[in-house]
Amino acid sequence: MKVLFVFNHPAPYKVRLFNELAKRVDLFVIFERSKASDRPDSFYFEKELNFPHMFIDDKLLGAENSYTSKVKEYIAEHHNEYDVIVMNGYSQFAEMKAIKYMNKKKIPFILFINGGVVHKENFIKRHLKKKYISSAKAYFSPSEEADKYLKFYGATNKIYHYPYSTIFEREIIKAPLSEGEKLAKRKELNLPKGTLFVTCGQFIKRKNNIQLLENFINREDSLLLIGSGPEQEEYEKFIAEHNMNNVYIHEFEKREKLFEILKICDYFVTFSKEDIFGHTSNEAMANGLPVISSDTVVSSFTLIQNGINGFIISLSDQKEIDSAFERLSHEMSKAAIETARQNTIEKNADAIHKALEEYVK
């Protein structure tokens, strides 16, 4: 089966999926640009692109956009060579040009989304989204929660699900580290004894870490913030003003080092106000950490079973938040690891392959 996949830039999680999917189908990938301008070079840790591909890097606009016509031109010239065309996006100008052309020429395509959240928006923006989203012949979605986004914008055709993941099966730990192992490794990094929560990501408003910090005022438990971004100074000021000796800030780490740190923590927590999916929860579970996640992170509805491997909380319900913190236990670690085993890149590629076979019949 010959498959054409169009994607914005070689994000490492997508490269990993393409490497795995290329073992199952004859895959060719068009990247609209070689990198997003707001991403550091260290973000692109996955260097091996083991599949045929091309970078366009033409008429770039902003952090991720491009208004090139070369995607459309490639499809116009080569679409008959492929059994399936998959568009992983519809909102960049290059993608809109390609979709408009395919609709005009009645060339079917599948729309692939990584997640989605419906926002308040003006009529024109909503109309354009509906125009491009509703025209797909079929859809790939990571969850029923994300399906709501597609249906809101007019999707009526078949929706295929896949387990969205950034981890290979080999990266999942077999069992949680013992307390002795955790404490020995924490000592090397000057991290505390006792219960240690961790969160990681960009230090930006959307991640809502100030509210998270508020929940650690006068707590005996400790919190480790891993990341970087424009809000770091605000975090440091908040920590100093409240004499929070139980909070630690650690700079962004490359994947392998990050996973080594996650292993020696006890629980993962995210108070993000919005994530169209949310990779970090699955990565935390792969390292044996039960998760507390806000209900505004789409992946929480797919990954978390309340009381089994973590808790989903409402950011506006302090009693619910307090209850989740109190009810967490290390007994949930094995269930967290098992959840990660059901959400791997291999299973992701298998699900996509199976759906593509069904689609082309």
Secondary structure as the mmCIF struct_conf table of DSSP 4:
data_model
#
loop_
_struct_conf.conf_type_id
_struct_conf.id
_struct_conf.beg_label_comp_id
_struct_conf.beg_label_asym_id
_struct_conf.beg_label_seq_id
_struct_conf.end_label_comp_id
_struct_conf.end_label_asym_id
_struct_conf.end_label_seq_id
STRN STRN1 LYS A 2 PHE A 7
BEND BEND1 ASN A 8 HIS A 9
HELX_RH_AL_P HELX_RH_AL_P1 PRO A 12 LEU A 21
TURN_TY1_P TURN_TY1_P1 ALA A 22 ARG A 24
BEND BEND2 VAL A 25 VAL A 25
STRN STRN2 ASP A 26 PHE A 31
BEND BEND3 GLU A 32 GLU A 32
BEND BEND4 SER A 34 LYS A 35
TURN_TY1_P TURN_TY1_P2 SER A 37 ASP A 38
BEND BEND5 ARG A 39 ARG A 39
HELX_RH_3T_P HELX_RH_3T_P1 ASP A 41 PHE A 43
BEND BEND6 PHE A 51 PHE A 51
STRN STRN3 HIS A 53 PHE A 55
BEND BEND7 LYS A 59 LYS A 59
STRN STRN4 LEU A 60 LEU A 61
TURN_TY1_P TURN_TY1_P3 GLY A 62 GLU A 64
STRN STRN5 ASN A 65 SER A 66
BEND BEND8 SER A 69 SER A 69
HELX_RH_AL_P HELX_RH_AL_P2 LYS A 70 HIS A 78
HELX_RH_3T_P HELX_RH_3T_P2 HIS A 79 GLU A 81
BEND BEND9 ASP A 83 ASP A 83
STRN STRN6 VAL A 84 MET A 87
BEND BEND10 ASN A 88 ASN A 88
BEND BEND11 TYR A 90 GLN A 92
HELX_RH_AL_P HELX_RH_AL_P3 PHE A 93 LYS A 104
TURN_TY1_P TURN_TY1_P4 LYS A 105 LYS A 106
STRN STRN7 ILE A 110 PHE A 112
BEND BEND12 ASN A 114 ASN A 114
HELX_RH_AL_P HELX_RH_AL_P4 PHE A 123 ILE A 133
TURN_TY1_P TURN_TY1_P5 SER A 134 SER A 135
BEND BEND13 LYS A 137 LYS A 137
STRN STRN8 ALA A 138 SER A 141
BEND BEND14 PRO A 142 PRO A 142
HELX_RH_AL_P HELX_RH_AL_P5 GLU A 144 PHE A 152
TURN_TY1_P TURN_TY1_P6 TYR A 153 GLY A 154
BEND BEND15 ASN A 157 ASN A 157
STRN STRN9 ILE A 159 HIS A 161
BEND BEND16 THR A 166 THR A 166
HELX_RH_3T_P HELX_RH_3T_P3 GLU A 169 GLU A 171
BEND BEND17 ILE A 172 ILE A 172
BEND BEND18 LYS A 174 ALA A 175
HELX_LH_PP_P HELX_LH_PP_P1 PRO A 176 SER A 178
HELX_RH_AL_P HELX_RH_AL_P6 GLU A 179 GLU A 188
TURN_TY1_P TURN_TY1_P7 LEU A 189 ASN A 190
BEND BEND19 LYS A 193 GLY A 194
STRN STRN10 LEU A 196 GLN A 202
BEND BEND20 ILE A 204 ILE A 204
HELX_RH_3T_P HELX_RH_3T_P4 LYS A 205 LYS A 207
HELX_RH_AL_P HELX_RH_AL_P7 ASN A 209 GLU A 214
TURN_TY1_P TURN_TY1_P8 ASN A 215 ASN A 218
BEND BEND21 GLU A 220 ASP A 221
STRN STRN11 SER A 222 SER A 228
BEND BEND22 GLY A 229 GLY A 229
TURN_TY1_P TURN_TY1_P9 PRO A 230 GLU A 231
HELX_RH_AL_P HELX_RH_AL_P8 GLN A 232 GLU A 241
TURN_TY1_P TURN_TY1_P10 HIS A 242 ASN A 243
TURN_TY1_P TURN_TY1_P11 ASN A 245 ASN A 246
STRN STRN12 VAL A 247 HIS A 250
HELX_RH_AL_P HELX_RH_AL_P9 ARG A 255 LYS A 263
TURN_TY1_P TURN_TY1_P12 ILE A 264 ILE A 264
BEND BEND23 CYS A 265 ASP A 266
STRN STRN13 TYR A 267 THR A 270
BEND BEND24 LYS A 273 LYS A 273
STRN STRN14 ASP A 275 ASP A 275
BEND BEND25 ILE A 276 PHE A 277
HELX_RH_AL_P HELX_RH_AL_P10 HIS A 279 ALA A 286
TURN_TY1_P TURN_TY1_P13 ASN A 287 GLY A 288
STRN STRN15 VAL A 291 SER A 294
TURN_TY1_P TURN_TY1_P14 ASP A 295 THR A 296
STRN STRN16 VAL A 297 VAL A 297
TURN_TY1_P TURN_TY1_P15 VAL A 298 SER A 299
HELX_RH_AL_P HELX_RH_AL_P11 SER A 300 LEU A 303
STRN STRN17 ASN A 306 ASN A 306
TURN_TY1_P TURN_TY1_P16 GLY A 307 ASN A 309
STRN STRN18 GLY A 310 ILE A 313
TURN_TY1_P TURN_TY1_P17 LEU A 315 SER A 316
HELX_RH_AL_P HELX_RH_AL_P12 GLN A 318 ARG A 327
HELX_RH_3T_P HELX_RH_3T_P5 HIS A 330 MET A 332
HELX_RH_AL_P HELX_RH_AL_P13 SER A 333 ARG A 341
TURN_TY1_P TURN_TY1_P18 GLN A 342 GLN A 342
BEND BEND26 ASN A 343 ASN A 343
HELX_RH_AL_P HELX_RH_AL_P14 ILE A 345 VAL A 360
#
